[in-house]
Amino acid sequence: MTAIINIGLKKGVLDSQGKAAHHTLDTLGFKQAVLDVRIGKQIIMKLETSDENEARAQVTKMCEDLLCNTVIEDYEITLEA
């Protein structure tokens, strides 16, 4: 099973990378096309288990313990067989 974890800053937390990318896109002529930019990270991992409930529980624990700073970041887990 494959777990895909998308991590991004919570709403209200300043995303300085997103602001910088937005500003640069504006200067490249995309001012009317882009309203906001948020930059995050994606983690893709192969898991031994084929049980979706077990996989979700394991990946959630990994996120809570190491992969995500839950004070300032949110995460979303997608599982693929």
PyMOL Python script that loads the backbone (N, CA, C, O; Angstrom):
from pymol import cmd

cmd.read_pdbstr("""\
ATOM      1  N   MET A   1       0.849  -1.179   0.000  1.00  0.00           N
ATOM      2  CA  MET A   1       0.000   0.000   0.000  1.00  0.00           C
ATOM      3  C   MET A   1       0.894   1.241   0.000  1.00  0.00           C
ATOM      4  O   MET A   1       1.977   1.237   0.586  1.00  0.00           O
ATOM      5  N   THR A   2       0.441   2.275  -0.647  1.00  0.00           N
ATOM      6  CA  THR A   2       1.161   3.545  -0.701  1.00  0.00           C
ATOM      7  C   THR A   2       0.392   4.599   0.072  1.00  0.00           C
ATOM      8  O   THR A   2      -0.822   4.738  -0.078  1.00  0.00           O
ATOM      9  N   ALA A   3       1.115   5.341   0.904  1.00  0.00           N
ATOM     10  CA  ALA A   3       0.529   6.465   1.636  1.00  0.00           C
ATOM     11  C   ALA A   3       1.084   7.755   1.049  1.00  0.00           C
ATOM     12  O   ALA A   3       2.292   7.904   0.867  1.00  0.00           O
ATOM     13  N   ILE A   4       0.180   8.684   0.757  1.00  0.00           N
ATOM     14  CA  ILE A   4       0.570  10.007   0.271  1.00  0.00           C
ATOM     15  C   ILE A   4       0.120  11.002   1.330  1.00  0.00           C
ATOM     16  O   ILE A   4      -1.066  11.096   1.644  1.00  0.00           O
ATOM     17  N   ILE A   5       1.075  11.740   1.874  1.00  0.00           N
ATOM     18  CA  ILE A   5       0.793  12.691   2.948  1.00  0.00           C
ATOM     19  C   ILE A   5       1.083  14.089   2.424  1.00  0.00           C
ATOM     20  O   ILE A   5       2.208  14.392   2.028  1.00  0.00           O
ATOM     21  N   ASN A   6       0.067  14.936   2.423  1.00  0.00           N
ATOM     22  CA  ASN A   6       0.227  16.337   2.033  1.00  0.00           C
ATOM     23  C   ASN A   6       0.207  17.177   3.307  1.00  0.00           C
ATOM     24  O   ASN A   6      -0.727  17.101   4.106  1.00  0.00           O
ATOM     25  N   ILE A   7       1.256  17.977   3.477  1.00  0.00           N
ATOM     26  CA  ILE A   7       1.419  18.792   4.678  1.00  0.00           C
ATOM     27  C   ILE A   7       1.503  20.257   4.266  1.00  0.00           C
ATOM     28  O   ILE A   7       2.231  20.615   3.340  1.00  0.00           O
ATOM     29  N   GLY A   8       0.752  21.093   4.964  1.00  0.00           N
ATOM     30  CA  GLY A   8       0.780  22.529   4.688  1.00  0.00           C
ATOM     31  C   GLY A   8       0.553  23.322   5.949  1.00  0.00           C
ATOM     32  O   GLY A   8       0.050  22.804   6.946  1.00  0.00           O
ATOM     33  N   LEU A   9       0.922  24.563   5.898  1.00  0.00           N
ATOM     34  CA  LEU A   9       0.718  25.431   7.053  1.00  0.00           C
ATOM     35  C   LEU A   9      -0.775  25.654   7.294  1.00  0.00           C
ATOM     36  O   LEU A   9      -1.561  25.747   6.351  1.00  0.00           O
ATOM     37  N   LYS A  10      -1.150  25.737   8.567  1.00  0.00           N
ATOM     38  CA  LYS A  10      -2.546  26.004   8.917  1.00  0.00           C
ATOM     39  C   LYS A  10      -2.934  27.402   8.449  1.00  0.00           C
ATOM     40  O   LYS A  10      -2.087  28.284   8.312  1.00  0.00           O
ATOM     41  N   LYS A  11      -4.216  27.584   8.210  1.00  0.00           N
ATOM     42  CA  LYS A  11      -4.713  28.912   7.850  1.00  0.00           C
ATOM     43  C   LYS A  11      -4.374  29.873   8.998  1.00  0.00           C
ATOM     44  O   LYS A  11      -4.516  29.526  10.171  1.00  0.00           O
ATOM     45  N   GLY A  12      -3.937  31.054   8.653  1.00  0.00           N
ATOM     46  CA  GLY A  12      -3.569  32.036   9.661  1.00  0.00           C
ATOM     47  C   GLY A  12      -2.083  32.044   9.987  1.00  0.00           C
ATOM     48  O   GLY A  12      -1.595  32.984  10.614  1.00  0.00           O
ATOM     49  N   VAL A  13      -1.353  31.006   9.571  1.00  0.00           N
ATOM     50  CA  VAL A  13       0.094  30.968   9.769  1.00  0.00           C
ATOM     51  C   VAL A  13       0.746  31.563   8.524  1.00  0.00           C
ATOM     52  O   VAL A  13       0.449  31.150   7.403  1.00  0.00           O
ATOM     53  N   LEU A  14       1.621  32.518   8.723  1.00  0.00           N
ATOM     54  CA  LEU A  14       2.280  33.195   7.606  1.00  0.00           C
ATOM     55  C   LEU A  14       3.100  32.208   6.790  1.00  0.00           C
ATOM     56  O   LEU A  14       3.948  31.499   7.332  1.00  0.00           O
ATOM     57  N   ASP A  15       2.850  32.163   5.505  1.00  0.00           N
ATOM     58  CA  ASP A  15       3.584  31.309   4.574  1.00  0.00           C
ATOM     59  C   ASP A  15       4.530  32.199   3.776  1.00  0.00           C
ATOM     60  O   ASP A  15       4.175  32.698   2.709  1.00  0.00           O
ATOM     61  N   SER A  16       5.732  32.391   4.302  1.00  0.00           N
ATOM     62  CA  SER A  16       6.669  33.312   3.659  1.00  0.00           C
ATOM     63  C   SER A  16       7.111  32.801   2.284  1.00  0.00           C
ATOM     64  O   SER A  16       7.331  33.604   1.377  1.00  0.00           O
ATOM     65  N   GLN A  17       7.246  31.476   2.113  1.00  0.00           N
ATOM     66  CA  GLN A  17       7.595  30.939   0.802  1.00  0.00           C
ATOM     67  C   GLN A  17       6.463  31.190  -0.195  1.00  0.00           C
ATOM     68  O   GLN A  17       6.713  31.555  -1.344  1.00  0.00           O
ATOM     69  N   GLY A  18       5.239  30.996   0.240  1.00  0.00           N
ATOM     70  CA  GLY A  18       4.089  31.245  -0.621  1.00  0.00           C
ATOM     71  C   GLY A  18       3.999  32.705  -1.027  1.00  0.00           C
ATOM     72  O   GLY A  18       3.718  33.024  -2.182  1.00  0.00           O
ATOM     73  N   LYS A  19       4.241  33.593  -0.061  1.00  0.00           N
ATOM     74  CA  LYS A  19       4.203  35.037  -0.358  1.00  0.00           C
ATOM     75  C   LYS A  19       5.290  35.406  -1.370  1.00  0.00           C
ATOM     76  O   LYS A  19       5.044  36.184  -2.292  1.00  0.00           O
ATOM     77  N   ALA A  20       6.481  34.851  -1.198  1.00  0.00           N
ATOM     78  CA  ALA A  20       7.582  35.148  -2.124  1.00  0.00           C
ATOM     79  C   ALA A  20       7.260  34.627  -3.529  1.00  0.00           C
ATOM     80  O   ALA A  20       7.502  35.315  -4.521  1.00  0.00           O
ATOM     81  N   ALA A  21       6.716  33.415  -3.605  1.00  0.00           N
ATOM     82  CA  ALA A  21       6.351  32.859  -4.920  1.00  0.00           C
ATOM     83  C   ALA A  21       5.247  33.684  -5.559  1.00  0.00           C
ATOM     84  O   ALA A  21       5.286  33.939  -6.763  1.00  0.00           O
ATOM     85  N   HIS A  22       4.261  34.106  -4.771  1.00  0.00           N
ATOM     86  CA  HIS A  22       3.166  34.923  -5.282  1.00  0.00           C
ATOM     87  C   HIS A  22       3.699  36.243  -5.842  1.00  0.00           C
ATOM     88  O   HIS A  22       3.315  36.664  -6.934  1.00  0.00           O
ATOM     89  N   HIS A  23       4.580  36.886  -5.088  1.00  0.00           N
ATOM     90  CA  HIS A  23       5.158  38.150  -5.537  1.00  0.00           C
ATOM     91  C   HIS A  23       5.923  37.958  -6.856  1.00  0.00           C
ATOM     92  O   HIS A  23       5.801  38.770  -7.773  1.00  0.00           O
ATOM     93  N   THR A  24       6.705  36.890  -6.940  1.00  0.00           N
ATOM     94  CA  THR A  24       7.477  36.631  -8.153  1.00  0.00           C
ATOM     95  C   THR A  24       6.558  36.339  -9.340  1.00  0.00           C
ATOM     96  O   THR A  24       6.807  36.810 -10.450  1.00  0.00           O
ATOM     97  N   LEU A  25       5.498  35.565  -9.108  1.00  0.00           N
ATOM     98  CA  LEU A  25       4.537  35.309 -10.184  1.00  0.00           C
ATOM     99  C   LEU A  25       3.894  36.607 -10.663  1.00  0.00           C
ATOM    100  O   LEU A  25       3.674  36.793 -11.860  1.00  0.00           O
ATOM    101  N   ASP A  26       3.592  37.508  -9.721  1.00  0.00           N
ATOM    102  CA  ASP A  26       3.050  38.823 -10.098  1.00  0.00           C
ATOM    103  C   ASP A  26       4.016  39.562 -11.022  1.00  0.00           C
ATOM    104  O   ASP A  26       3.607  40.128 -12.036  1.00  0.00           O
ATOM    105  N   THR A  27       5.308  39.550 -10.659  1.00  0.00           N
ATOM    106  CA  THR A  27       6.295  40.285 -11.461  1.00  0.00           C
ATOM    107  C   THR A  27       6.542  39.622 -12.806  1.00  0.00           C
ATOM    108  O   THR A  27       7.029  40.268 -13.733  1.00  0.00           O
ATOM    109  N   LEU A  28       6.211  38.330 -12.925  1.00  0.00           N
ATOM    110  CA  LEU A  28       6.355  37.634 -14.213  1.00  0.00           C
ATOM    111  C   LEU A  28       5.132  37.784 -15.098  1.00  0.00           C
ATOM    112  O   LEU A  28       5.073  37.207 -16.184  1.00  0.00           O
ATOM    113  N   GLY A  29       4.148  38.560 -14.637  1.00  0.00           N
ATOM    114  CA  GLY A  29       2.987  38.833 -15.471  1.00  0.00           C
ATOM    115  C   GLY A  29       1.751  38.004 -15.154  1.00  0.00           C
ATOM    116  O   GLY A  29       0.787  38.024 -15.919  1.00  0.00           O
ATOM    117  N   PHE A  30       1.758  37.285 -14.055  1.00  0.00           N
ATOM    118  CA  PHE A  30       0.610  36.458 -13.683  1.00  0.00           C
ATOM    119  C   PHE A  30      -0.250  37.106 -12.590  1.00  0.00           C
ATOM    120  O   PHE A  30      -0.960  36.407 -11.866  1.00  0.00           O
ATOM    121  N   LYS A  31      -0.190  38.415 -12.472  1.00  0.00           N
ATOM    122  CA  LYS A  31      -0.889  39.134 -11.403  1.00  0.00           C
ATOM    123  C   LYS A  31      -2.386  38.865 -11.402  1.00  0.00           C
ATOM    124  O   LYS A  31      -2.973  38.680 -10.336  1.00  0.00           O
ATOM    125  N   GLN A  32      -3.010  38.840 -12.559  1.00  0.00           N
ATOM    126  CA  GLN A  32      -4.457  38.623 -12.640  1.00  0.00           C
ATOM    127  C   GLN A  32      -4.835  37.149 -12.509  1.00  0.00           C
ATOM    128  O   GLN A  32      -5.981  36.834 -12.188  1.00  0.00           O
ATOM    129  N   ALA A  33      -3.887  36.244 -12.754  1.00  0.00           N
ATOM    130  CA  ALA A  33      -4.186  34.815 -12.782  1.00  0.00           C
ATOM    131  C   ALA A  33      -4.097  34.150 -11.410  1.00  0.00           C
ATOM    132  O   ALA A  33      -4.769  33.146 -11.175  1.00  0.00           O
ATOM    133  N   VAL A  34      -3.285  34.686 -10.501  1.00  0.00           N
ATOM    134  CA  VAL A  34      -3.024  34.019  -9.217  1.00  0.00           C
ATOM    135  C   VAL A  34      -3.505  34.885  -8.074  1.00  0.00           C
ATOM    136  O   VAL A  34      -3.062  36.023  -7.919  1.00  0.00           O
ATOM    137  N   LEU A  35      -4.414  34.348  -7.271  1.00  0.00           N
ATOM    138  CA  LEU A  35      -4.931  35.083  -6.116  1.00  0.00           C
ATOM    139  C   LEU A  35      -4.101  34.862  -4.858  1.00  0.00           C
ATOM    140  O   LEU A  35      -3.921  35.787  -4.067  1.00  0.00           O
ATOM    141  N   ASP A  36      -3.595  33.645  -4.666  1.00  0.00           N
ATOM    142  CA  ASP A  36      -2.823  33.323  -3.461  1.00  0.00           C
ATOM    143  C   ASP A  36      -1.971  32.094  -3.743  1.00  0.00           C
ATOM    144  O   ASP A  36      -2.310  31.278  -4.600  1.00  0.00           O
ATOM    145  N   VAL A  37      -0.870  31.967  -3.023  1.00  0.00           N
ATOM    146  CA  VAL A  37       0.010  30.806  -3.147  1.00  0.00           C
ATOM    147  C   VAL A  37       0.329  30.301  -1.749  1.00  0.00           C
ATOM    148  O   VAL A  37       0.717  31.074  -0.873  1.00  0.00           O
ATOM    149  N   ARG A  38       0.163  29.006  -1.549  1.00  0.00           N
ATOM    150  CA  ARG A  38       0.556  28.337  -0.307  1.00  0.00           C
ATOM    151  C   ARG A  38       1.487  27.202  -0.714  1.00  0.00           C
ATOM    152  O   ARG A  38       1.177  26.444  -1.634  1.00  0.00           O
ATOM    153  N   ILE A  39       2.610  27.081  -0.045  1.00  0.00           N
ATOM    154  CA  ILE A  39       3.580  26.045  -0.372  1.00  0.00           C
ATOM    155  C   ILE A  39       3.643  25.058   0.784  1.00  0.00           C
ATOM    156  O   ILE A  39       3.729  25.445   1.949  1.00  0.00           O
ATOM    157  N   GLY A  40       3.599  23.781   0.440  1.00  0.00           N
ATOM    158  CA  GLY A  40       3.669  22.724   1.438  1.00  0.00           C
ATOM    159  C   GLY A  40       4.641  21.658   1.002  1.00  0.00           C
ATOM    160  O   GLY A  40       5.519  21.892   0.171  1.00  0.00           O
ATOM    161  N   LYS A  41       4.471  20.479   1.577  1.00  0.00           N
ATOM    162  CA  LYS A  41       5.332  19.363   1.198  1.00  0.00           C
ATOM    163  C   LYS A  41       4.496  18.104   1.059  1.00  0.00           C
ATOM    164  O   LYS A  41       3.413  17.995   1.634  1.00  0.00           O
ATOM    165  N   GLN A  42       5.010  17.159   0.294  1.00  0.00           N
ATOM    166  CA  GLN A  42       4.332  15.887   0.088  1.00  0.00           C
ATOM    167  C   GLN A  42       5.317  14.771   0.404  1.00  0.00           C
ATOM    168  O   GLN A  42       6.472  14.798  -0.020  1.00  0.00           O
ATOM    169  N   ILE A  43       4.837  13.792   1.156  1.00  0.00           N
ATOM    170  CA  ILE A  43       5.637  12.619   1.493  1.00  0.00           C
ATOM    171  C   ILE A  43       4.910  11.404   0.926  1.00  0.00           C
ATOM    172  O   ILE A  43       3.712  11.228   1.150  1.00  0.00           O
ATOM    173  N   ILE A  44       5.638  10.570   0.192  1.00  0.00           N
ATOM    174  CA  ILE A  44       5.068   9.348  -0.372  1.00  0.00           C
ATOM    175  C   ILE A  44       5.850   8.181   0.216  1.00  0.00           C
ATOM    176  O   ILE A  44       7.077   8.136   0.131  1.00  0.00           O
ATOM    177  N   MET A  45       5.127   7.237   0.812  1.00  0.00           N
ATOM    178  CA  MET A  45       5.817   6.079   1.387  1.00  0.00           C
ATOM    179  C   MET A  45       5.094   4.784   1.061  1.00  0.00           C
ATOM    180  O   MET A  45       3.866   4.727   1.002  1.00  0.00           O
ATOM    181  N   LYS A  46       5.892   3.750   0.851  1.00  0.00           N
ATOM    182  CA  LYS A  46       5.363   2.405   0.631  1.00  0.00           C
ATOM    183  C   LYS A  46       5.242   1.736   1.993  1.00  0.00           C
ATOM    184  O   LYS A  46       6.155   1.802   2.816  1.00  0.00           O
ATOM    185  N   LEU A  47       4.108   1.095   2.218  1.00  0.00           N
ATOM    186  CA  LEU A  47       3.850   0.435   3.494  1.00  0.00           C
ATOM    187  C   LEU A  47       3.771  -1.077   3.299  1.00  0.00           C
ATOM    188  O   LEU A  47       3.394  -1.552   2.228  1.00  0.00           O
ATOM    189  N   GLU A  48       4.126  -1.820   4.328  1.00  0.00           N
ATOM    190  CA  GLU A  48       4.068  -3.290   4.274  1.00  0.00           C
ATOM    191  C   GLU A  48       2.639  -3.803   4.314  1.00  0.00           C
ATOM    192  O   GLU A  48       2.312  -4.788   3.652  1.00  0.00           O
ATOM    193  N   THR A  49       1.795  -3.148   5.078  1.00  0.00           N
ATOM    194  CA  THR A  49       0.442  -3.645   5.299  1.00  0.00           C
ATOM    195  C   THR A  49      -0.465  -3.401   4.100  1.00  0.00           C
ATOM    196  O   THR A  49      -0.264  -2.456   3.336  1.00  0.00           O
ATOM    197  N   SER A  50      -1.455  -4.253   3.948  1.00  0.00           N
ATOM    198  CA  SER A  50      -2.484  -4.023   2.922  1.00  0.00           C
ATOM    199  C   SER A  50      -3.823  -3.701   3.573  1.00  0.00           C
ATOM    200  O   SER A  50      -4.825  -3.515   2.882  1.00  0.00           O
ATOM    201  N   ASP A  51      -3.840  -3.635   4.903  1.00  0.00           N
ATOM    202  CA  ASP A  51      -5.045  -3.305   5.657  1.00  0.00           C
ATOM    203  C   ASP A  51      -5.159  -1.782   5.774  1.00  0.00           C
ATOM    204  O   ASP A  51      -4.308  -1.134   6.383  1.00  0.00           O
ATOM    205  N   GLU A  52      -6.214  -1.221   5.188  1.00  0.00           N
ATOM    206  CA  GLU A  52      -6.348   0.242   5.140  1.00  0.00           C
ATOM    207  C   GLU A  52      -6.449   0.870   6.529  1.00  0.00           C
ATOM    208  O   GLU A  52      -5.848   1.916   6.774  1.00  0.00           O
ATOM    209  N   ASN A  53      -7.186   0.259   7.428  1.00  0.00           N
ATOM    210  CA  ASN A  53      -7.336   0.815   8.783  1.00  0.00           C
ATOM    211  C   ASN A  53      -6.001   0.823   9.525  1.00  0.00           C
ATOM    212  O   ASN A  53      -5.659   1.800  10.191  1.00  0.00           O
ATOM    213  N   GLU A  54      -5.257  -0.263   9.407  1.00  0.00           N
ATOM    214  CA  GLU A  54      -3.940  -0.343  10.052  1.00  0.00           C
ATOM    215  C   GLU A  54      -2.990   0.688   9.448  1.00  0.00           C
ATOM    216  O   GLU A  54      -2.265   1.373  10.169  1.00  0.00           O
ATOM    217  N   ALA A  55      -3.000   0.791   8.131  1.00  0.00           N
ATOM    218  CA  ALA A  55      -2.132   1.748   7.446  1.00  0.00           C
ATOM    219  C   ALA A  55      -2.446   3.176   7.883  1.00  0.00           C
ATOM    220  O   ALA A  55      -1.539   3.949   8.190  1.00  0.00           O
ATOM    221  N   ARG A  56      -3.738   3.524   7.909  1.00  0.00           N
ATOM    222  CA  ARG A  56      -4.115   4.883   8.302  1.00  0.00           C
ATOM    223  C   ARG A  56      -3.679   5.170   9.739  1.00  0.00           C
ATOM    224  O   ARG A  56      -3.187   6.259  10.034  1.00  0.00           O
ATOM    225  N   ALA A  57      -3.857   4.198  10.627  1.00  0.00           N
ATOM    226  CA  ALA A  57      -3.459   4.385  12.029  1.00  0.00           C
ATOM    227  C   ALA A  57      -1.944   4.579  12.143  1.00  0.00           C
ATOM    228  O   ALA A  57      -1.481   5.452  12.878  1.00  0.00           O
ATOM    229  N   GLN A  58      -1.176   3.766  11.417  1.00  0.00           N
ATOM    230  CA  GLN A  58       0.283   3.883  11.464  1.00  0.00           C
ATOM    231  C   GLN A  58       0.760   5.227  10.911  1.00  0.00           C
ATOM    232  O   GLN A  58       1.609   5.888  11.510  1.00  0.00           O
ATOM    233  N   VAL A  59       0.211   5.620   9.773  1.00  0.00           N
ATOM    234  CA  VAL A  59       0.655   6.872   9.138  1.00  0.00           C
ATOM    235  C   VAL A  59       0.228   8.075   9.984  1.00  0.00           C
ATOM    236  O   VAL A  59       0.970   9.051  10.094  1.00  0.00           O
ATOM    237  N   THR A  60      -0.941   8.009  10.568  1.00  0.00           N
ATOM    238  CA  THR A  60      -1.376   9.096  11.460  1.00  0.00           C
ATOM    239  C   THR A  60      -0.406   9.242  12.622  1.00  0.00           C
ATOM    240  O   THR A  60      -0.026  10.359  12.973  1.00  0.00           O
ATOM    241  N   LYS A  61      -0.004   8.132  13.221  1.00  0.00           N
ATOM    242  CA  LYS A  61       0.957   8.171  14.333  1.00  0.00           C
ATOM    243  C   LYS A  61       2.287   8.746  13.860  1.00  0.00           C
ATOM    244  O   LYS A  61       2.905   9.544  14.566  1.00  0.00           O
ATOM    245  N   MET A  62       2.735   8.344  12.662  1.00  0.00           N
ATOM    246  CA  MET A  62       3.982   8.888  12.112  1.00  0.00           C
ATOM    247  C   MET A  62       3.897  10.402  11.950  1.00  0.00           C
ATOM    248  O   MET A  62       4.839  11.127  12.271  1.00  0.00           O
ATOM    249  N   CYS A  63       2.759  10.869  11.449  1.00  0.00           N
ATOM    250  CA  CYS A  63       2.566  12.313  11.253  1.00  0.00           C
ATOM    251  C   CYS A  63       2.569  13.046  12.587  1.00  0.00           C
ATOM    252  O   CYS A  63       3.229  14.073  12.739  1.00  0.00           O
ATOM    253  N   GLU A  64       1.834  12.516  13.541  1.00  0.00           N
ATOM    254  CA  GLU A  64       1.720  13.160  14.849  1.00  0.00           C
ATOM    255  C   GLU A  64       3.050  13.168  15.604  1.00  0.00           C
ATOM    256  O   GLU A  64       3.359  14.132  16.306  1.00  0.00           O
ATOM    257  N   ASP A  65       3.845  12.086  15.462  1.00  0.00           N
ATOM    258  CA  ASP A  65       5.087  11.961  16.223  1.00  0.00           C
ATOM    259  C   ASP A  65       6.300  12.595  15.560  1.00  0.00           C
ATOM    260  O   ASP A  65       7.220  13.031  16.253  1.00  0.00           O
ATOM    261  N   LEU A  66       6.322  12.655  14.213  1.00  0.00           N
ATOM    262  CA  LEU A  66       7.535  13.102  13.546  1.00  0.00           C
ATOM    263  C   LEU A  66       7.328  13.977  12.316  1.00  0.00           C
ATOM    264  O   LEU A  66       7.944  15.036  12.200  1.00  0.00           O
ATOM    265  N   LEU A  67       6.480  13.553  11.412  1.00  0.00           N
ATOM    266  CA  LEU A  67       6.451  14.151  10.077  1.00  0.00           C
ATOM    267  C   LEU A  67       5.804  15.525  10.011  1.00  0.00           C
ATOM    268  O   LEU A  67       6.108  16.306   9.110  1.00  0.00           O
ATOM    269  N   CYS A  68       4.928  15.829  10.939  1.00  0.00           N
ATOM    270  CA  CYS A  68       4.155  17.075  10.880  1.00  0.00           C
ATOM    271  C   CYS A  68       4.275  17.832  12.198  1.00  0.00           C
ATOM    272  O   CYS A  68       4.176  17.238  13.272  1.00  0.00           O
ATOM    273  N   ASN A  69       4.484  19.118  12.117  1.00  0.00           N
ATOM    274  CA  ASN A  69       4.440  19.970  13.303  1.00  0.00           C
ATOM    275  C   ASN A  69       2.988  20.405  13.469  1.00  0.00           C
ATOM    276  O   ASN A  69       2.559  21.394  12.874  1.00  0.00           O
ATOM    277  N   THR A  70       2.242  19.672  14.270  1.00  0.00           N
ATOM    278  CA  THR A  70       0.794  19.889  14.364  1.00  0.00           C
ATOM    279  C   THR A  70       0.416  21.217  15.011  1.00  0.00           C
ATOM    280  O   THR A  70      -0.756  21.593  15.011  1.00  0.00           O
ATOM    281  N   VAL A  71       1.383  21.922  15.556  1.00  0.00           N
ATOM    282  CA  VAL A  71       1.095  23.251  16.114  1.00  0.00           C
ATOM    283  C   VAL A  71       0.810  24.236  14.980  1.00  0.00           C
ATOM    284  O   VAL A  71      -0.082  25.077  15.091  1.00  0.00           O
ATOM    285  N   ILE A  72       1.575  24.126  13.887  1.00  0.00           N
ATOM    286  CA  ILE A  72       1.438  25.092  12.792  1.00  0.00           C
ATOM    287  C   ILE A  72       1.066  24.460  11.458  1.00  0.00           C
ATOM    288  O   ILE A  72       0.806  25.173  10.489  1.00  0.00           O
ATOM    289  N   GLU A  73       1.037  23.109  11.394  1.00  0.00           N
ATOM    290  CA  GLU A  73       0.759  22.442  10.113  1.00  0.00           C
ATOM    291  C   GLU A  73      -0.438  21.512  10.209  1.00  0.00           C
ATOM    292  O   GLU A  73      -0.712  20.928  11.258  1.00  0.00           O
ATOM    293  N   ASP A  74      -1.141  21.386   9.100  1.00  0.00           N
ATOM    294  CA  ASP A  74      -2.197  20.384   8.922  1.00  0.00           C
ATOM    295  C   ASP A  74      -1.677  19.338   7.954  1.00  0.00           C
ATOM    296  O   ASP A  74      -0.780  19.607   7.155  1.00  0.00           O
ATOM    297  N   TYR A  75      -2.249  18.138   8.031  1.00  0.00           N
ATOM    298  CA  TYR A  75      -1.859  17.107   7.081  1.00  0.00           C
ATOM    299  C   TYR A  75      -3.093  16.340   6.616  1.00  0.00           C
ATOM    300  O   TYR A  75      -4.114  16.274   7.301  1.00  0.00           O
ATOM    301  N   GLU A  76      -2.955  15.764   5.423  1.00  0.00           N
ATOM    302  CA  GLU A  76      -4.015  14.953   4.822  1.00  0.00           C
ATOM    303  C   GLU A  76      -3.377  13.675   4.291  1.00  0.00           C
ATOM    304  O   GLU A  76      -2.362  13.714   3.596  1.00  0.00           O
ATOM    305  N   ILE A  77      -3.987  12.543   4.630  1.00  0.00           N
ATOM    306  CA  ILE A  77      -3.445  11.250   4.236  1.00  0.00           C
ATOM    307  C   ILE A  77      -4.342  10.642   3.152  1.00  0.00           C
ATOM    308  O   ILE A  77      -5.564  10.593   3.298  1.00  0.00           O
ATOM    309  N   THR A  78      -3.715  10.180   2.064  1.00  0.00           N
ATOM    310  CA  THR A  78      -4.404   9.436   1.018  1.00  0.00           C
ATOM    311  C   THR A  78      -3.722   8.082   0.908  1.00  0.00           C
ATOM    312  O   THR A  78      -2.495   8.000   0.839  1.00  0.00           O
ATOM    313  N   LEU A  79      -4.520   7.019   0.892  1.00  0.00           N
ATOM    314  CA  LEU A  79      -3.971   5.672   0.771  1.00  0.00           C
ATOM    315  C   LEU A  79      -4.364   5.087  -0.577  1.00  0.00           C
ATOM    316  O   LEU A  79      -5.500   5.227  -1.029  1.00  0.00           O
ATOM    317  N   GLU A  80      -3.384   4.420  -1.216  1.00  0.00           N
ATOM    318  CA  GLU A  80      -3.624   3.767  -2.508  1.00  0.00           C
ATOM    319  C   GLU A  80      -3.164   2.322  -2.404  1.00  0.00           C
ATOM    320  O   GLU A  80      -2.108   2.029  -1.843  1.00  0.00           O
ATOM    321  N   ALA A  81      -3.967   1.433  -2.948  1.00  0.00           N
ATOM    322  CA  ALA A  81      -3.630  -0.004  -2.906  1.00  0.00           C
ATOM    323  C   ALA A  81      -2.439  -0.306  -3.785  1.00  0.00           C
ATOM    324  O   ALA A  81      -2.014  -1.458  -3.875  1.00  0.00           O
TER     325      ALA A  81
END
""", "prot")
cmd.dss("prot")
cmd.show_as("cartoon", "prot")
cmd.util.cbc("prot")
cmd.orient("prot")
